[in-house]
Amino acid sequence: MSNEDQYGGGVGSGYGEVGGTGQTRTRLPDAPSDPYGTPRRAPRASRGLVTVVGVVVLLIAAIAFANQSSDSPRTPADQTPPAATSTSATGTRPVDGKNGAIPKGFAHDEQGAQSAAANYAVALVSADILKPQMRRQIVRQVFVADKVSELEARLDQAYGKTFLDQAGLDANGNAAQGLTYISRTVPVGTKAAKNSESTTTVDVWCTGVFGTAGVGSTNPVSNDWFTMTLTLRWAENDWKVESFAQKDGPAPVHTDRTASTAEEIAKAATEFGGFTYAR
């Protein structure tokens, strides 16, 4: 698992390696080389296009700032085609408990790391990452302890007043009365790029919906496809995020399906709950 994305861009629209930093489409800003960037979504053309583009640019800049890192890019993965079993479900229950809304207690193996990465991607690109109090809880639950203070400061600055104003949200990350801010991420699949007993790098291919639903919204809800790369460390008897980055795609061909109304989207976001993701 950028604010810009979340609103059209993303704190990590590239979730550049955050070393553990966040997002908003809560997506993280787009910055392929930034390890702390957030994922972002492509806005739909509309009368509010200019406003949406402005918000996306702001999100990307915020995420890039929040995810600055000196880490060097990782070596490209082996091009050998994966075995058929690498994309099938393991059938193993991911966790037995939760820390608030975030799953915890992942197995100390490759399957557990991939399940952790999928669930953390959802949390890092959620609407809650834009709410100061919720953001602190997410950072402390998801990241390794020695990264918490640094990431809290970066994300507080990235998701400050300027960003929230551009996204049409108040100081607490809430939309105006009658409007609903949406940032929902859905992992499509995971892949372990590097693995050891203490650290693991996992790629999470995601899609999602981001924007503000409601009459008069200038930031319409749109969808996006992106890949988050999370570096996990085994700490506190669980997998925790040490850093993360994001890049666009892979994205399928866009269909000509008629878009739903803002009311239908807002209703769906409140009526359909999320999942605990397993590898």
Summary of the structure (lengths in Angstrom):
residues: 279
radius of gyration: 17.2
end to end distance: 15.3
largest distance: 52.2
contacts: 1215
relative contact order: 0.21
helix: 32%
strand: 24%
